[in-house]
Amino acid sequence: MRSIISAIFLITVFAISCNPAEQSEVNNSKKAVYEVVFREKLAGTYEKWKTSENNFEVYYTYADRGRGPEYTEKFTLNENNFITSQSITGVNYRKASVDEQFSSNGSTATWKNSMEETNGDFGGDKLYFRHSGSAAIYEILAQLLLSSEDNKVDLYPEGTAELSKTIPQTLSNGAALDLL
């Protein structure tokens, strides 16, 4: 239940707090750049680009009263848009070093973060949910939830996320969207 509430809250915050800033070309792929806004002030940036088929990179940082994360992520998605490998480096909100790794080979997965280093059975049909990292995971989760027949996504190594409802919103600029 806690993960469902956290996911919905963070998806909502991310959707509201990021403004598209620009798009540029990186390795012949469009780079999406968003401004991260807190309390109506520019606080950071979220950048995402495709490096090759099913491979992406993300840069995410913001400052909040002298604190805030700075992450560089690389991840690979399988044909069903589940993460099959991920690397996250940088610092978390309190400036502690982050070096998180996840890899899979079709039947097993290995992951290492500040809390654990372990492995387990993995069939590529669950979403690896990192310990530290950018908001990119919420974008992937939202896409999986919206395409799921039962509005549920199994998380790896454990848990389930569920989309219970969407909330229609109209922004001050007239844009309409659904909050998850």
C-alpha positions in Angstrom: 0.0 0.0 0.0 2.8 2.4 0.9 4.5 1.9 -2.5 1.2 2.6 -4.3 0.7 5.9 -2.4 4.3 6.9 -2.8 4.2 6.1 -6.6 1.0 8.1 -7.1 2.3 11.0 -5.0 5.6 11.1 -6.9 4.0 10.7 -10.3 1.7 13.6 -9.5 4.5 15.8 -8.1 6.7 15.1 -11.1 3.9 15.8 -13.6 3.1 19.1 -11.9 6.6 20.3 -11.1 8.4 19.8 -14.5 8.0 22.1 -17.3 9.3 21.2 -20.8 12.2 23.5 -21.4 13.7 22.4 -24.7 14.5 19.5 -27.0 17.8 19.0 -28.7 19.6 16.3 -30.7 21.9 13.8 -28.9 23.3 11.0 -31.1 20.6 11.6 -33.6 18.0 11.2 -30.9 15.8 13.8 -29.4 16.8 14.9 -25.9 13.9 16.0 -23.7 14.9 18.7 -21.2 12.5 19.7 -18.4 12.9 22.4 -15.8 12.3 21.2 -12.2 10.3 23.8 -10.3 9.7 24.1 -6.6 7.7 26.8 -4.9 7.3 28.5 -8.3 11.1 28.8 -8.7 13.5 27.0 -11.1 15.3 24.4 -8.9 16.9 22.0 -11.4 16.7 20.0 -14.6 15.6 16.6 -15.8 17.1 15.4 -19.1 16.4 12.1 -21.0 17.6 10.8 -24.3 17.7 7.6 -26.2 21.2 6.3 -26.9 20.3 3.3 -29.0 17.4 0.9 -29.4 15.7 0.4 -25.9 18.7 2.2 -24.2 18.3 5.5 -22.4 20.2 8.0 -20.3 18.9 10.4 -17.8 20.4 13.4 -15.9 18.5 14.7 -13.0 19.3 17.3 -10.4 17.7 20.0 -8.3 18.6 22.2 -5.3 16.4 22.5 -2.3 17.8 24.8 0.4 21.3 23.6 -0.3 20.3 19.9 -0.6 19.2 17.9 -3.5 20.2 15.0 -5.7 22.3 14.7 -8.8 21.9 11.5 -10.7 23.2 10.1 -14.0 21.3 7.0 -15.0 21.6 4.5 -17.9 18.9 1.8 -18.4 17.8 -0.7 -20.9 14.2 -1.8 -21.5 13.0 -5.1 -22.9 10.3 -5.5 -25.6 7.6 -5.1 -22.9 9.2 -1.9 -21.5 10.6 -3.5 -18.3 14.0 -2.6 -17.1 16.6 -5.3 -17.8 19.7 -3.3 -16.8 20.2 0.0 -14.9 23.2 2.0 -13.6 22.7 5.0 -11.3 25.5 7.1 -10.0 25.7 10.5 -8.2 24.5 11.8 -4.9 21.1 11.6 -3.1 19.1 14.4 -1.5 21.4 14.6 1.5 24.6 14.4 -0.8 25.5 10.8 0.1 27.1 8.9 -2.8 24.9 6.6 -4.9 26.2 3.8 -7.0 23.3 1.4 -7.8 23.5 -1.4 -10.4 20.9 -3.8 -11.7 21.5 -6.4 -14.4 19.6 -9.4 -15.7 20.2 -12.3 -18.1 16.7 -13.6 -18.8 16.4 -15.9 -15.8 18.2 -14.2 -12.9 19.0 -10.7 -11.8 21.7 -9.1 -9.7 21.4 -5.8 -7.9 23.6 -3.7 -5.7 22.6 -0.5 -3.8 23.4 1.2 -0.5 21.1 -1.3 1.3 21.9 -4.6 -0.2 23.8 -6.7 -2.8 21.9 -9.8 -3.9 20.4 -11.7 -6.7 17.2 -13.7 -7.5 15.0 -15.3 -10.2 13.9 -12.8 -12.8 11.9 -13.4 -15.9 11.8 -9.8 -17.3 8.1 -9.4 -16.5 8.4 -7.2 -13.4 9.6 -3.6 -13.0 12.9 -3.3 -11.1 12.3 -0.5 -8.6 15.6 1.2 -7.7 16.5 2.3 -4.2 17.8 5.8 -5.3 17.5 7.6 -8.6 15.6 10.0 -10.8 12.0 10.3 -11.5 12.5 8.3 -14.7 11.2 5.2 -13.0 7.8 6.9 -12.5 7.5 7.6 -16.2 8.2 3.9 -16.9 5.8 2.8 -14.2 3.0 5.2 -15.4 3.4 3.9 -19.0 3.2 0.3 -17.8 0.2 0.9 -15.6 -1.7 2.7 -18.4 -1.1 -0.2 -20.8 -1.8 -2.9 -18.2 -5.2 -4.7 -18.6 -5.8 -4.8 -14.8 -4.0 -1.5 -14.0 -1.4 -3.3 -12.0 2.4 -3.8 -12.4 4.4 -6.3 -10.4 7.6 -4.7 -9.0 11.0 -6.4 -8.6 12.2 -7.6 -6.2 8.8 -7.4 -4.5 5.5 -5.6 -4.5 2.8 -4.4 -6.8 1.8 -0.9 -8.0 -1.8 -0.3 -8.9 -3.4 2.6 -10.7 -6.6 3.1 -8.8 -7.9 6.2 -10.6 -7.0 9.2 -12.7 -7.9 12.7 -11.8 -8.5 15.1 -14.7 -6.8 18.5 -14.3 -6.7 21.7 -16.3 -3.5 23.7 -15.9 -3.4 27.5 -15.9 -2.3 27.5 -19.5 -5.4 25.6 -20.5 -3.6 22.2 -21.0 -5.6 19.2 -19.9 -4.0 16.2 -18.3 -4.9 13.3 -16.1 -3.0 12.9 -12.8 -2.3 9.3 -11.9 
